Amino acid sequence: MAKKTLWELLWDYDPNGLIVVDQEMTIQVVNPAFCDMFHATEAEIIGQDATALLGDVTNFRVAWDENKVIKSREKAYPGHDLYVRKVIFPIKDEGIIACIVVDLSHEWHQEQAMLKLKQETLEKVSHVVDKQMQVAQEIAELLGETTAETKVSLLKIRGILEDERK
């Protein structure tokens, strides 16, 4: 077996998914990381229409037509539990469009967990505040009753004292 070149090693070991399509959007080449991301073998992917796997490939067409690098928005692939950012660029001399797929799933899951925690915390705090308001209203009601009873008692004592002075 021939020794692999540095570029072949980089291709094999790059943690980013790498995919190459032709102008008809047919997948020509993928690296192992891409296969892992999409839970498929190279044999299952090569020759497929990129749309079948990636969905919207408009950015690939724009990169080709305008001969420029496209840094696409982040995209979720729920069926693969995958959240990625893509960098798409044409290689006109070879008649291909390459794409680097950066897996952001771990960070995205952490962010989702943090958002969920914040939401749950907000709901708990809201519940505690509601309960405190209820208790404060009950205390105010009790204070109002006892204050009224005290006032009635004071008025009775006052009346008795006034009667004694006469």
Secondary structure, DSSP 8 states (H G I E B T S, - for coil): -----HHHHHHHH-SSEEEEEETT-BEEEE-HHHHHHTT--HHHHTTSBHHHHHS--HHHHHHHHHT--EE---EEEGGGTEEEEEEEEEEGGGTEEEEEEEE-HHHHHHHHHHHHHHHHHHHHHHHHHHHHHHHHHHHHHHHHHHHHHHHHHHHHHHHHHHHHH-
